[in-house]
Amino acid sequence: MTNTLYDALIAPHIHNNNPFMQCDDGTVLSYADWVKRVTQIANVLAEAGVKPGDRILVQAPKFADTIALYGAAIQTGAVYLPLNTAYTQAELTYFAQDAEPSLIVCDTKDASRIEGTFETTILTLGSDGSGSLTKLANKAADAFETAERGSDDLAALLYTSGTTGRSKGAMLSHKNLLSNARALTDLWEITDQDRLIHALPIFHTHGLFVAMNTTLLAGAQVRFMAAFSQDAVIAEIPKSTMLMGVPTFYTRLLDDPRLTKELCAGMRLFVSGSAPLLAETHTAFEAATGHRILERYGMTETNMITSNPFEGDRIAGTVGHALPGTEVIISDPETGKPLPAGEVGMIEVRGDNVFQGYLNMPEKTREELRENGFFITGDLGVKSEDGRISIVGRQKDLIISGGYNIYPKEIEDVINDVAGVLESAVFGISHADFGESVLAAVILEPGATLDDQAIAGQVEPLLARFKHPRQYIFKDALPRNTMGKVQKNVLRDEYGA
């Protein structure tokens, strides 16, 4: 019986006694012990009624059992749906209603709130061992008959938003995830001799699929941190070979005088993604450490698309070449026809890494996933003569702050519901630490006397913290073109400095 991801990522480690994961408390988990834990949790999932193809919604803290839960979802043939731990109750409710999970796994501290909202079976995970899932797993058998899953069966469901409408559930197959893990492991030459510093969240592509799937495939070690800590990362660099991070990690490390060439002598790879890396950061990091950060480009629907080379020039401002087995073209946004090198157009991608479509959204799937297999990313880019891709802008007004995707319309809808607000326009401006910062231009109704604190008090409880506007700008009117469309580029230019 075959299970595409389990057979590649988990089964090879059943008798592997090499260290796999070192946690914040100093605990070191071997691969064999981790596989045993995966199996115990798989039994708990099956007892809870989870069947192959069922969706498991997870909004839980980052610790060893959460990664074992991901492995157990694979083993039971379920579809793993991780959610940002910052999402509010209103956001969680939307995802649960859309995905219709057969099981929800939440943080122990959120249990009472969530159990009173959903009829779905609820299990809990607490990093202190207090969760019901943890306690049940401690008593569960360590043998489980792995569910059969083929390469085209779904393995994960990750939500991503557009600039219009609500979040979309991107359906990712076993083949999507495994093909990308293999391409990255080969390209970055990851082996069982590597030790990865893992300080990323595990509810999105970078931290879960890029970092953990490549680690499992290679049999590497991982220093598993609950969150980014400058002191902890500095302490681990001399013992490690790789760090995968977002630009914020690198700007904060650069502020630390302990970051030196001597400290980084044993490191072989620093990877950055999830947000644009400023050229100044790239240059400053090389000067401080002797290492050029490897920038790559990807998105929820496609996993990773391009990467700067492991061997060869890593050029600031570019995201490198298409991954092996992945085709990238630059097309005319109006006609869809490929453009020659040097011309700016839409980035489109085709390959085994490209998702299966959006859950419950066939029309949206048809809009963005062509019949020939190319996915329209919504990003504008240019390809050099030697095939390097540079991203020059986004067709949609996506904001990326601290590695998180932020979609203006969702925030605008909440602001516009505040009594006294006539309309709003949310946009991003450059931020040295987070990549971009969220601003909101607000037009009040005649006679309204709202201030920024009054609006923030009503907006913030409904949105995750990373979506909160950092500033409210009160204006008499929004800049518009002759067609009446709000010109956010004008706002960015006006307030970007």
C-alpha positions in Angstrom: 0.0 0.0 0.0 1.5 3.3 -1.0 1.2 6.8 0.5 3.2 9.2 -1.6 4.3 11.7 1.1 4.5 9.2 4.0 6.7 6.8 2.0 9.1 9.6 1.1 9.2 11.7 4.2 8.4 9.5 7.2 8.7 5.8 6.5 12.5 5.9 5.8 13.0 7.1 9.4 11.2 4.3 11.3 14.5 2.8 12.5 16.6 6.0 12.2 18.0 6.8 15.7 19.9 9.9 14.5 18.8 13.2 16.2 15.9 14.9 14.4 14.6 17.8 16.5 16.1 19.8 19.4 13.5 21.9 21.2 13.8 25.0 23.3 13.9 23.1 26.5 16.9 21.1 25.3 15.0 18.0 24.6 16.3 16.1 21.6 13.9 13.8 19.7 15.3 11.1 17.4 13.8 10.4 14.0 12.6 7.0 15.3 11.0 8.5 18.3 9.3 11.1 16.1 7.9 8.5 13.8 6.5 6.6 16.8 4.8 9.8 18.0 3.4 10.4 14.5 1.8 6.9 14.7 0.4 7.5 18.2 -1.3 10.7 17.0 -2.5 8.9 13.9 -4.3 6.5 16.1 -5.9 9.4 18.0 -7.1 11.0 14.7 -8.6 7.7 13.6 -10.4 7.3 16.9 -11.8 10.8 16.5 -13.3 9.6 13.2 -10.9 11.1 10.8 -10.9 9.3 7.4 -8.8 9.6 4.3 -9.7 12.8 2.5 -11.1 14.5 5.7 -9.8 17.9 6.6 -8.1 18.6 9.9 -8.0 22.3 10.8 -5.1 23.2 13.1 -4.6 26.4 15.0 -2.1 25.4 17.6 1.2 26.5 19.1 4.6 25.5 17.5 6.2 22.6 19.3 7.2 19.0 18.6 3.8 17.5 18.7 2.4 19.9 16.2 4.9 18.7 13.6 4.0 15.1 14.6 0.3 16.0 14.0 1.3 17.1 10.5 2.9 13.7 10.0 -0.1 11.9 11.4 -2.4 13.7 9.0 -0.3 12.4 6.2 -0.3 8.9 7.6 -4.1 8.8 8.0 -4.6 10.2 4.5 -6.2 13.4 5.9 -5.8 16.9 4.4 -3.8 19.2 6.8 -5.1 22.8 7.2 -2.9 24.9 9.4 -4.0 28.4 10.4 -2.2 31.4 11.6 -2.3 31.4 15.4 -3.1 35.2 15.3 -6.4 34.7 13.5 -9.4 36.0 15.4 -12.6 34.1 16.2 -14.4 35.7 13.2 -11.6 34.6 10.8 -11.5 31.1 12.3 -15.2 30.8 11.8 -14.9 31.6 8.1 -12.2 29.0 7.5 -14.2 26.4 9.4 -17.4 27.1 7.5 -15.6 27.0 4.2 -13.4 23.9 4.7 -15.9 21.9 6.8 -13.2 20.0 8.8 -14.0 16.8 10.5 -11.6 17.7 13.3 -10.3 21.0 14.8 -7.1 21.0 16.8 -6.6 24.2 18.8 -4.4 25.6 21.6 -5.5 24.4 25.0 -6.0 28.0 26.1 -8.6 28.5 23.3 -10.6 25.4 24.0 -13.5 26.9 25.9 -14.0 29.6 23.3 -13.8 27.3 20.3 -15.8 24.4 21.8 -18.8 26.7 22.3 -18.7 27.8 18.7 -18.3 24.7 16.5 -20.1 21.4 16.5 -17.0 19.7 15.0 -14.9 17.4 17.2 -12.3 19.5 19.1 -8.9 18.3 20.4 -6.3 20.5 22.0 -2.6 20.9 22.0 -0.7 22.8 24.7 3.1 23.2 24.5 3.1 22.5 28.3 1.7 19.0 27.6 -1.8 19.9 28.8 -3.7 19.2 25.6 -6.3 16.5 25.2 -4.6 15.3 22.0 -1.3 15.0 23.8 -2.8 13.0 26.6 -4.6 10.7 24.3 -1.5 10.2 22.2 0.5 9.2 25.3 -1.8 6.2 25.8 -2.2 5.3 22.1 -0.6 2.4 20.3 2.5 2.9 18.2 1.4 0.8 15.3 -1.0 2.1 12.6 -1.9 0.9 9.1 -0.9 3.8 6.8 -3.7 5.0 4.6 -3.3 4.6 0.8 -2.8 8.0 -0.9 -1.7 8.6 -4.5 0.3 11.5 -5.9 -2.8 13.4 -7.0 -4.7 13.0 -3.6 -4.8 16.1 -1.5 -2.3 16.5 1.3 -2.9 20.1 2.5 -5.2 23.0 2.2 -3.7 26.4 2.7 -5.7 29.6 2.6 -4.6 32.6 0.6 -6.4 35.8 -0.2 -6.9 37.9 -3.2 -7.4 41.6 -3.2 -11.1 41.1 -3.6 -13.4 38.7 -1.8 -12.6 36.4 1.0 -9.7 34.0 1.5 -9.3 31.1 -0.9 -8.4 27.6 0.0 -5.5 26.4 -2.2 -5.7 22.6 -2.6 -2.2 21.0 -2.6 -1.6 17.4 -3.5 1.0 14.9 -2.4 2.8 15.4 -5.7 2.8 19.2 -5.3 4.5 19.0 -2.0 6.9 16.2 -2.7 8.1 17.4 -6.1 9.0 20.8 -4.5 10.8 19.3 -1.5 12.9 17.1 -3.9 13.8 20.1 -6.1 14.8 22.2 -3.2 16.7 19.5 -1.4 18.8 18.8 -4.5 19.3 22.4 -5.5 20.4 23.5 -2.0 22.4 20.3 -1.5 20.7 19.5 1.9 22.0 16.3 3.5 21.8 14.4 6.7 24.9 16.4 7.8 23.0 19.6 7.9 21.5 21.3 11.0 18.7 23.8 10.3 17.8 26.7 12.6 14.0 26.8 12.4 12.5 29.9 13.8 9.6 30.3 11.3 5.9 29.8 11.9 4.6 26.4 10.8 1.2 27.5 9.5 2.4 28.5 6.0 4.5 27.2 3.1 7.9 28.5 4.1 8.1 27.1 7.6 6.1 23.9 7.1 6.7 22.7 3.6 10.0 24.3 2.6 11.8 23.9 5.9 10.3 20.7 7.3 9.7 18.7 4.2 13.3 19.2 3.0 14.6 18.4 6.4 12.7 15.1 6.5 13.6 14.2 2.9 17.3 14.7 3.7 17.3 13.3 7.2 18.8 16.5 8.5 18.7 17.9 12.0 16.6 20.9 13.1 16.9 23.3 16.0 13.2 23.9 16.5 12.4 27.2 18.0 8.9 28.2 19.2 9.5 31.7 17.8 12.4 33.9 16.5 14.7 35.0 19.2 17.7 37.0 18.3 19.8 35.7 21.2 18.8 32.1 20.5 19.6 32.3 16.8 23.0 33.9 17.6 23.7 31.1 20.0 22.8 28.3 17.5 24.6 29.6 14.5 28.0 28.1 15.5 26.4 24.7 15.9 24.3 24.8 12.6 24.7 24.9 8.9 21.5 26.5 7.6 19.0 29.3 8.5 15.7 29.8 6.7 14.1 33.1 7.4 12.2 36.2 6.3 13.9 39.6 5.7 13.0 40.7 9.3 15.3 38.0 10.7 18.2 39.3 8.8 17.7 43.0 9.6 17.5 42.2 13.3 20.6 40.0 13.2 22.4 42.8 11.4 21.7 45.0 14.4 23.6 42.6 16.6 27.4 43.2 17.0 27.8 39.5 17.7 27.0 38.6 14.1 30.5 38.2 12.6 32.3 36.2 10.0 33.8 34.1 12.8 30.4 33.3 14.2 29.1 32.2 10.8 32.2 30.3 9.7 30.4 26.9 10.0 27.2 28.0 8.2 26.8 27.1 4.6 23.4 28.6 3.7 21.2 31.5 4.7 17.8 31.5 2.8 15.3 34.4 2.7 11.8 34.4 1.3 8.1 35.3 2.0 8.8 39.0 1.4 11.2 41.1 -0.8 14.7 41.4 0.6 16.1 44.9 0.3 19.3 45.1 -1.7 20.9 47.1 1.3 20.2 44.1 3.6 21.7 41.7 1.1 24.9 43.8 0.9 25.2 44.6 4.6 24.8 40.9 5.5 27.6 39.8 3.1 29.8 42.5 4.6 29.1 41.3 8.2 29.2 37.6 7.7 30.9 36.8 4.4 27.7 35.0 3.2 25.4 36.1 0.4 21.8 35.4 1.4 20.0 33.1 -1.0 16.7 34.6 -2.0 13.9 32.5 -3.5 10.4 33.1 -4.7 7.2 31.2 -4.1 3.6 31.4 -3.1 0.9 29.3 -1.4 -0.6 28.0 -4.7 2.8 26.9 -6.2 5.2 26.2 -3.3 8.6 27.5 -4.5 8.9 28.7 -8.1 12.5 30.1 -8.4 15.7 30.2 -6.4 19.0 31.9 -6.7 21.7 29.3 -7.2 23.5 27.5 -4.5 26.7 27.5 -6.6 27.1 30.7 -8.5 26.1 34.4 -8.3 23.2 35.3 -6.0 22.2 38.7 -7.3 20.4 41.2 -5.0 17.1 42.2 -6.5 16.5 38.9 -8.4 14.8 35.7 -7.2 16.9 33.5 -9.5 16.0 30.8 -12.0 13.0 28.5 -12.3 13.4 25.4 -10.2 14.2 22.1 -12.0 10.9 20.7 -13.3 9.2 24.1 -13.2 8.5 26.4 -16.1 8.3 30.1 -15.7 7.2 32.5 -18.4 6.6 36.3 -18.4 3.4 37.0 -20.3 1.4 39.9 -21.6 -1.2 40.5 -18.9 -3.8 41.4 -21.5 -3.2 38.6 -24.0 -1.4 35.9 -22.0 1.2 35.6 -24.8 4.8 35.1 -23.7 7.1 38.1 -23.7 10.7 38.2 -24.7 13.6 38.7 -22.2 13.8 42.2 -20.7 10.1 43.0 -21.0 7.9 43.4 -17.9 4.8 41.2 -17.7 2.9 38.7 -15.6 4.8 35.8 -14.0 3.2 32.5 -14.9 4.3 29.1 -13.7 3.7 25.4 -14.6 4.9 22.2 -13.1 4.2 19.5 -10.6 4.4 22.1 -7.8 1.3 23.9 -9.0 -1.8 23.4 -6.9 -5.0 21.6 -7.9 -7.3 24.6 -7.6 -9.3 26.6 -5.0 -11.7 24.8 -2.7 -15.4 25.6 -3.5 -14.3 28.2 -6.1 -14.3 26.6 -9.6 -14.7 30.0 -11.3 -11.8 31.5 -9.5 -9.8 28.4 -10.3 -10.5 28.8 -14.0 -9.6 32.5 -13.8 -6.1 31.9 -12.4 -5.2 28.3 -13.6 -5.1 28.1 -17.4 -6.1 24.9 -19.3 -2.5 24.5 -20.4 -1.4 24.2 -16.7 0.1 27.6 -16.2 -0.9 29.4 -13.1 -1.2 33.2 -13.3 0.6 34.5 -10.2 -0.6 38.1 -10.2 3.0 39.2 -9.8 4.7 41.3 -12.4 8.3 40.4 -13.3 11.0 40.5 -15.9 13.3 37.7 -17.2 16.9 38.4 -18.0 18.7 36.8 -21.0 20.1 34.1 -18.8 16.7 33.3 -17.3 16.8 35.1 -14.0 13.5 36.4 -12.7 13.2 39.7 -11.0 9.9 40.8 -9.4 9.1 44.4 -10.3 5.7 44.8 -8.7 2.4 43.2 -8.0 -0.6 43.5 -10.2 -2.8 43.4 -7.1 -2.2 45.5 -4.1 -0.9 42.8 -1.9 1.1 43.9 1.1 3.8 41.7 2.6 4.8 42.6 6.1 7.1 40.4 8.2 6.6 37.5 5.8 2.8 37.6 6.1 0.5 38.3 3.2 -2.0 41.1 3.9 -4.9 41.9 1.6 -6.1 45.5 1.7 -9.8 44.8 0.8 -10.3 42.6 3.8 -9.1 45.5 6.1 -11.0 48.1 4.1 -14.2 46.2 4.6 -13.8 46.2 8.3 -12.8 49.9 8.4 -15.7 50.8 6.2 -18.2 49.1 8.6 -17.3 51.6 11.3 -20.0 54.1 11.8 -18.9 57.5 10.6 -16.4 56.1 8.0 -17.4 56.9 4.4 -14.6 54.9 2.7 -11.0 53.9 3.1 -8.0 52.8 1.1 -5.4 50.5 2.7 -1.9 50.4 1.2 1.7 49.4 2.1 4.8 51.4 2.2 8.4 50.3 2.5 9.6 49.3 6.0 13.3 48.4 6.7 12.4 45.8 9.2 9.1 44.2 8.1 9.4 44.8 4.4 6.2 46.8 4.3 4.0 48.6 6.8 0.2 48.9 6.6 -1.4 52.4 6.3 -5.0 53.3 5.9 -6.3 56.5 4.3 -9.8 57.2 5.7 -12.6 59.5 4.5 -15.1 60.4 7.2 -18.8 61.0 6.6 -19.8 64.7 6.9 -20.1 65.7 10.6 -18.3 62.6 11.9 -15.6 63.2 14.6 -13.8 59.9 14.7 -10.1 59.8 15.5 -7.5 57.0 14.9 -8.0 55.5 18.3 -11.8 55.3 17.9 -11.4 53.5 14.6 -8.6 51.2 15.8 -10.7 50.2 18.8 -13.4 48.8 16.5 -11.1 47.4 13.8 -8.4 45.6 15.8 -10.6 43.0 17.6 -11.8 41.7 14.2 -8.4 41.3 12.5 -5.1 39.5 13.3 -2.5 41.8 14.8 -0.3 41.7 11.7 -3.2 43.2 9.7 -3.7 46.2 11.9 -2.9 49.5 10.2 0.1 51.2 11.8 -1.3 54.6 10.9 -4.7 56.1 10.0 -4.5 59.1 7.6 -7.6 61.3 7.5 -8.2 62.9 4.1 -10.9 64.9 2.4 -10.8 62.6 -0.7 -9.0 59.7 -2.2 -6.9 60.1 -5.4 -8.7 58.6 -8.3 -8.1 58.2 -12.0 -10.6 59.2 -14.7 -12.4 55.9 -14.3 -13.0 56.5 -10.6 -10.5 53.9 -9.5 -8.5 54.7 -6.3 -4.9 55.3 -7.2 -3.0 53.6 -4.4 0.3 54.2 -6.2 -0.3 57.9 -5.5 -0.8 57.2 -1.8 2.3 55.1 -1.7 4.3 57.8 -3.4 2.9 60.5 -1.1 3.5 58.6 2.2 6.3 56.2 1.3 9.0 58.6 2.6 
